[in-house]
Amino acid sequence: MSQTARYYEPAPESIDTEAFRQVVLSRRSVRRFTTDPIPQAVLDDCLDMALLAPNSSNLQPWDFYIIRTPETRKALVDFCMNQNAASTAAELIVVVARIDSWREHARMNLEQFPIQPIPKMVQQYYRFLVPFVYNQGPLDSLGRFRRSVAGVSSRLRSVPRGPCSTEEMRLWATKSTALAAENLMLALRAHGYDSCPMEGFDERRVGRLLKLDDHALPIMVIGAGKRADDGVYYPRIRFARERFVHTL
């Protein structure tokens, strides 16, 4: 394909909106599961759909840890405060955001880019722009430099403001990883299984359990399985659309 050729991917002609609506409406945070296992093929398919989530610059800053070793699982349940959603789950999945994989994934984007020759714009993006934006430097020195440059440039035009520190990188990675976690939970529901995303866990102990370094952040633990009859504790409450949707 030449450098000037355009790639087109038409939208699907039809999507079963009602089926998707039922997936969304029936997804609940299930607190108690049956003893039924999730078939490996189903879990693999759900993980594959999770990995299709939109993410910043296609840098895919996530990891998923499937916890099955009995002693590791026992410790994880304890670190999740022994919640029923953890102790009764058929599968426990720790969702981790990473701030250190961007460099390798930028290289992999070029190595695996599906159009050859690789468009010049794509090459420049991953070879120059990505390192400029995401490399924070020692003690965030490069990030602080970019912040000062953005402050000056913003007087003349709109400019991106970050990430310009390690903490902002953690937020950057968490946003994309949370989208993948949502894909995973919706995929489980579409297969007839349920889930519960837990934020109530000891992040530091979970990090040590998984032998994570400072570049990895456990953002949630997902319990998954077949919903027990008493798995949903209360009816759903959502506030009115008008409270959150603003037209300007």
Backbone torsions as a table, in degrees:
resi	resn	phi	psi	omega
1	MET	NA	133.6	-177.5
2	SER	-75.0	166.3	-179.3
3	GLN	-63.1	-27.4	-175.1
4	THR	-91.6	-10.2	-178.3
5	ALA	-68.1	144.0	178.3
6	ARG	-100.9	144.7	175.3
7	TYR	-98.5	132.1	179.0
8	TYR	-123.7	135.1	176.4
9	GLU	-133.2	94.6	-176.4
10	PRO	-61.6	150.4	175.5
11	ALA	-67.3	148.2	175.8
12	PRO	-57.1	146.3	-176.4
13	GLU	-67.3	-33.5	-178.3
14	SER	-151.7	144.0	174.8
15	ILE	-128.5	137.9	179.2
16	ASP	-76.9	90.3	-175.6
17	THR	-60.9	-40.9	-177.5
18	GLU	-66.6	-37.5	177.1
19	ALA	-63.3	-43.1	178.2
20	PHE	-65.2	-40.1	178.3
21	ARG	-58.9	-40.3	179.3
22	GLN	-66.3	-35.7	175.4
23	VAL	-61.3	-47.5	-177.7
24	VAL	-66.7	-45.5	-177.4
25	LEU	-66.5	-34.3	-175.7
26	SER	-88.9	-7.2	175.0
27	ARG	-72.3	118.5	177.3
28	ARG	-129.1	158.2	173.2
29	SER	-80.3	99.2	-173.8
30	VAL	-86.5	128.6	-174.1
31	ARG	-98.9	-10.9	-179.8
32	ARG	-146.2	134.1	-176.2
33	PHE	-118.8	160.6	172.6
34	THR	-79.2	-179.1	178.7
35	THR	-88.1	2.4	-179.2
36	ASP	-66.2	132.2	178.2
37	PRO	-78.1	162.0	170.6
38	ILE	-95.5	120.7	178.7
39	PRO	-55.7	142.5	-177.4
40	GLN	-58.5	-38.9	-179.6
41	ALA	-62.6	-36.6	178.3
42	VAL	-67.8	-46.7	-179.8
43	LEU	-62.3	-42.2	178.4
44	ASP	-60.5	-41.8	179.9
45	ASP	-64.3	-40.9	179.1
46	CYS	-65.1	-39.8	177.7
47	LEU	-66.4	-38.9	177.2
48	ASP	-61.2	-39.0	178.0
49	MET	-71.2	-32.7	175.2
50	ALA	-60.8	-40.1	-177.0
51	LEU	-73.0	-6.8	175.7
52	LEU	-89.2	2.6	-176.8
53	ALA	-62.6	147.2	173.2
54	PRO	-61.9	145.2	-178.8
55	ASN	-155.5	158.0	-173.2
56	SER	-65.4	120.8	176.7
57	SER	57.2	21.5	-176.3
58	ASN	52.9	36.0	179.9
59	LEU	-92.1	-6.3	168.5
60	GLN	44.9	65.3	-172.1
61	PRO	-86.3	55.0	-173.0
62	TRP	-139.0	159.2	169.5
63	ASP	-140.9	149.0	176.1
64	PHE	-124.2	123.5	179.9
65	TYR	-107.6	116.2	176.8
66	ILE	-90.4	117.6	-172.2
67	ILE	-98.6	111.7	-178.2
68	ARG	-127.8	-25.0	178.5
69	THR	-59.6	126.4	-172.8
70	PRO	-52.7	-45.9	-177.3
71	GLU	-69.5	-34.2	177.8
72	THR	-69.8	-41.8	178.2
73	ARG	-62.5	-43.4	179.6
74	LYS	-59.1	-43.3	179.2
75	ALA	-65.3	-41.4	-179.1
76	LEU	-63.5	-42.3	177.5
77	VAL	-59.2	-42.2	178.2
78	ASP	-62.6	-41.8	-179.5
79	PHE	-70.9	-17.4	173.9
80	CYS	-92.2	20.7	176.9
81	MET	62.7	26.4	178.9
82	ASN	56.2	33.8	175.9
83	GLN	-61.5	145.4	177.6
84	ASN	-59.2	-34.4	-179.7
85	ALA	-62.9	-24.9	176.8
86	ALA	-91.4	-46.1	-172.7
87	SER	-71.7	-25.3	-178.6
88	THR	-101.8	-4.3	-174.3
89	ALA	-68.1	141.6	174.2
90	ALA	-69.9	-34.5	178.5
91	GLU	-133.6	140.9	172.0
92	LEU	-117.0	126.3	-175.7
93	ILE	-125.6	120.5	176.2
94	VAL	-94.4	122.8	-179.2
95	VAL	-98.0	123.3	-171.9
96	VAL	-122.1	131.0	173.2
97	ALA	-95.5	138.1	-178.0
98	ARG	-120.4	138.7	177.9
99	ILE	-108.6	4.5	-175.4
100	ASP	-114.2	-1.0	-176.1
101	SER	-92.7	-4.2	-173.2
102	TRP	-61.8	-36.8	-176.5
103	ARG	-67.2	-47.0	179.1
104	GLU	-65.1	-39.6	-178.1
105	HIS	-72.1	-29.5	173.1
106	ALA	-63.4	-43.5	177.4
107	ARG	-63.5	-41.4	-178.9
108	MET	-66.5	-33.3	176.3
109	ASN	-59.7	-39.4	178.4
110	LEU	-73.5	-39.7	-179.5
111	GLU	-65.3	-33.8	-174.0
112	GLN	-109.1	11.7	-177.1
113	PHE	-60.6	130.6	-169.8
114	PRO	-78.1	-7.2	179.8
115	ILE	-111.6	128.2	177.4
116	GLN	-123.3	138.2	-6.2
117	PRO	-67.7	154.5	-178.4
118	ILE	-65.6	128.1	178.6
119	PRO	-53.8	141.7	-177.1
120	LYS	-57.5	-38.2	-179.4
121	MET	-62.0	-39.3	179.1
122	VAL	-67.7	-43.2	178.4
123	GLN	-59.9	-45.1	-179.6
124	GLN	-65.0	-36.6	-178.5
125	TYR	-62.1	-50.3	-174.4
126	TYR	-82.5	-24.9	-179.3
127	ARG	-86.5	-28.4	-173.6
128	PHE	-122.2	-51.1	-174.4
129	LEU	-69.1	-45.5	-179.0
130	VAL	-59.2	-49.6	176.6
131	PRO	-59.9	-36.3	179.5
132	PHE	-65.1	-40.3	-174.7
133	VAL	-78.7	-41.4	-168.4
134	TYR	-100.6	-12.9	177.8
135	ASN	-81.1	113.3	-177.2
136	GLN	-86.4	-19.4	178.9
137	GLY	76.5	171.3	179.1
138	PRO	-58.7	129.5	179.3
139	LEU	53.1	33.9	178.3
140	ASP	61.6	26.5	-175.8
141	SER	-64.5	-42.4	179.3
142	LEU	-68.5	-35.8	177.1
143	GLY	-63.1	-42.0	178.8
144	ARG	-65.3	-37.3	177.0
145	PHE	-62.7	-45.6	179.4
146	ARG	-62.7	-37.0	179.7
147	ARG	-63.4	-40.5	179.6
148	SER	-67.3	-39.9	177.4
149	VAL	-63.6	-43.0	179.0
150	ALA	-63.0	-37.2	179.7
151	GLY	-61.9	-39.5	178.4
152	VAL	-72.6	-46.3	-177.0
153	SER	-64.2	-32.3	-175.6
154	SER	-67.1	-13.8	176.6
155	ARG	-70.9	-19.6	-177.0
156	LEU	-107.7	-28.9	-175.9
157	ARG	-159.6	168.9	176.0
158	SER	-72.0	136.3	-178.9
159	VAL	-138.4	152.1	172.2
160	PRO	-68.6	141.0	-172.3
161	ARG	-103.7	-0.9	-177.4
162	GLY	-174.3	-176.3	3.3
163	PRO	-76.4	139.2	-176.9
164	CYS	-126.6	24.6	175.8
165	SER	-166.2	167.0	177.2
166	THR	-61.8	-39.9	179.3
167	GLU	-64.6	-38.7	177.5
168	GLU	-69.1	-30.3	174.1
169	MET	-65.2	-37.7	177.8
170	ARG	-63.1	-41.1	176.8
171	LEU	-65.6	-44.0	178.8
172	TRP	-56.0	-48.8	-178.3
173	ALA	-68.3	-36.5	-178.4
174	THR	-64.9	-38.3	-178.9
175	LYS	-61.1	-48.2	-179.5
176	SER	-67.1	-40.2	-177.1
177	THR	-66.9	-35.6	177.5
178	ALA	-64.3	-35.3	176.3
179	LEU	-63.2	-40.7	178.1
180	ALA	-65.4	-37.8	178.2
181	ALA	-63.3	-39.6	177.6
182	GLU	-64.6	-42.3	175.2
183	ASN	-56.0	-43.6	-178.9
184	LEU	-61.1	-44.9	-177.1
185	MET	-69.4	-37.7	176.7
186	LEU	-68.3	-36.8	177.9
187	ALA	-64.8	-41.6	176.2
188	LEU	-58.8	-44.2	-179.7
189	ARG	-63.6	-40.7	179.8
190	ALA	-62.6	-30.0	177.5
191	HIS	-84.7	-1.7	179.1
192	GLY	94.0	12.4	178.4
193	TYR	-114.1	167.2	-175.4
194	ASP	-126.5	174.9	-173.8
195	SER	-153.6	167.1	173.1
196	CYS	-146.3	114.2	175.5
197	PRO	-81.1	120.7	-176.0
198	MET	-107.5	125.0	169.8
199	GLU	-100.0	-12.7	-179.5
200	GLY	-82.1	77.8	177.3
201	PHE	-149.1	161.9	-180.0
202	ASP	-83.2	98.0	-174.5
203	GLU	-58.6	-40.9	-176.7
204	ARG	-67.2	-43.2	179.8
205	ARG	-68.8	-37.1	176.9
206	VAL	-64.2	-41.3	177.4
207	GLY	-59.7	-42.6	178.6
208	ARG	-68.0	-38.0	179.4
209	LEU	-60.1	-39.9	-178.5
210	LEU	-89.3	0.9	-178.8
211	LYS	59.0	42.1	179.1
212	LEU	-82.6	147.3	175.3
213	ASP	-93.0	-174.3	-176.0
214	ASP	-70.4	-8.9	-179.6
215	HIS	-90.0	-0.3	-177.0
216	ALA	-120.8	135.8	-175.9
217	LEU	-126.6	111.6	173.8
218	PRO	-69.1	117.0	-175.3
219	ILE	-99.9	-23.1	174.6
220	MET	-165.2	157.3	171.0
221	VAL	-112.8	126.1	-178.8
222	ILE	-106.3	119.9	168.8
223	GLY	-89.8	138.4	-176.0
224	ALA	-140.7	149.8	178.5
225	GLY	165.2	-166.3	175.7
226	LYS	-82.1	133.3	-178.0
227	ARG	-66.4	128.4	173.0
228	ALA	-76.5	159.8	-178.9
229	ASP	-57.0	-34.6	179.7
230	ASP	-104.8	28.8	-174.2
231	GLY	-75.7	-25.3	177.7
232	VAL	-103.6	120.4	-170.4
233	TYR	-79.1	-35.7	-175.5
234	TYR	-143.5	158.8	174.0
235	PRO	-61.8	154.2	179.7
236	ARG	-71.2	142.1	174.2
237	ILE	-123.0	124.1	172.0
238	ARG	-133.4	138.4	-179.3
239	PHE	-80.0	166.4	-174.1
240	ALA	-63.4	144.6	179.2
241	ARG	-53.1	-38.4	-176.1
242	GLU	-61.2	-21.5	179.4
243	ARG	-71.0	-25.9	-170.6
244	PHE	-117.3	-21.8	-174.9
245	VAL	-102.2	123.9	-174.0
246	HIS	-125.9	125.7	177.6
247	THR	-105.9	122.3	-176.7
248	LEU	-111.1	NA	NA
